[in-house]
């Protein structure tokens, strides 16, 4: 996993912002974005949602890293995938 992606995910995990709008991956502490499109969020039912809609090679790399991070290591968190989300 790319260092920047890991840093953004670790910041999101503790609800802290990392990066800025328009970066290839960034978080406001609540949602993780690839460029300006959400790719990781929690919904109102405390479930984690991963947007798996295909946009670009870079975003696909971010999405795959997120799924790996959620399922791997000590995190091992189940998540819901959502598809067909419009690009922002």
C-alpha positions as CSV (number, residue, x, y, z in Angstrom):
1,X,0.0,0.0,0.0
2,X,1.2,3.5,-0.8
3,X,2.4,5.4,2.2
4,X,0.1,8.4,1.6
5,X,-2.9,6.1,1.3
6,X,-2.1,4.4,4.6
7,X,-1.6,7.8,6.3
8,X,-5.0,8.9,5.1
9,X,-6.7,5.7,6.3
10,X,-5.1,5.9,9.7
11,X,-6.2,9.5,10.0
12,X,-9.8,8.6,9.0
13,X,-9.8,5.8,11.5
14,X,-9.3,8.3,14.3
15,X,-11.6,11.0,12.7
16,X,-8.8,13.4,11.8
17,X,-8.4,15.2,8.5
18,X,-5.4,14.5,6.3
19,X,-4.6,16.0,3.0
20,X,-6.8,18.5,1.2
21,X,-9.6,18.7,-1.3
22,X,-8.3,17.8,-4.8
23,X,-5.5,15.6,-3.6
24,X,-5.5,12.1,-5.1
25,X,-6.6,10.7,-1.7
26,X,-7.6,12.7,1.3
27,X,-10.0,12.7,4.3
28,X,-12.0,15.3,6.2
29,X,-12.0,12.8,9.1
30,X,-15.5,11.4,8.2
31,X,-15.2,10.5,4.6
32,X,-12.2,9.3,2.4
33,X,-12.1,10.8,-1.1
34,X,-10.2,9.9,-4.2
35,X,-9.9,13.3,-5.8
36,X,-13.4,14.7,-5.1
37,X,-15.4,11.5,-5.1
38,X,-16.1,9.6,-1.8
39,X,-14.7,6.1,-1.6
40,X,-15.0,5.3,2.1
41,X,-17.6,6.4,4.7
42,X,-19.7,5.3,7.6
43,X,-23.4,5.4,7.1
44,X,-26.1,6.2,9.7
45,X,-26.2,2.6,10.9
46,X,-22.5,2.6,11.9
47,X,-21.6,0.4,9.0
48,X,-18.6,1.1,6.8
49,X,-19.3,1.6,3.1
50,X,-16.7,1.3,0.3
51,X,-17.6,2.8,-3.0
52,X,-16.5,0.3,-5.7
53,X,-17.7,2.2,-8.7
54,X,-14.9,2.2,-11.4
55,X,-13.6,5.7,-12.2
56,X,-9.9,5.6,-13.0
57,X,-6.8,3.5,-12.4
58,X,-5.7,5.7,-9.5
59,X,-9.1,5.5,-7.8
60,X,-9.2,1.7,-8.3
61,X,-5.9,1.5,-6.6
62,X,-7.2,3.5,-3.7
63,X,-10.3,1.3,-3.5
64,X,-8.3,-1.9,-3.5
65,X,-6.0,-0.5,-0.8
66,X,-9.0,0.4,1.4
67,X,-10.5,-3.1,1.1
68,X,-7.1,-4.7,1.9
69,X,-6.6,-2.3,4.9
70,X,-10.1,-3.1,6.2
71,X,-9.7,-6.8,5.9
72,X,-6.1,-7.2,6.7
73,X,-3.9,-7.0,9.8
74,X,-5.6,-6.3,13.1
75,X,-8.4,-4.2,11.6
76,X,-10.5,-7.0,10.1
77,X,-13.6,-4.9,9.7
78,X,-16.6,-6.0,7.6
79,X,-17.8,-3.5,5.1
80,X,-20.6,-3.0,2.6
81,X,-19.8,-2.2,-1.0
82,X,-21.8,0.2,-3.0
83,X,-21.7,0.6,-6.8
84,X,-22.9,3.0,-9.5
85,X,-22.2,6.1,-7.5
86,X,-22.0,9.3,-9.6
87,X,-18.6,11.0,-10.0
88,X,-18.4,14.4,-8.3
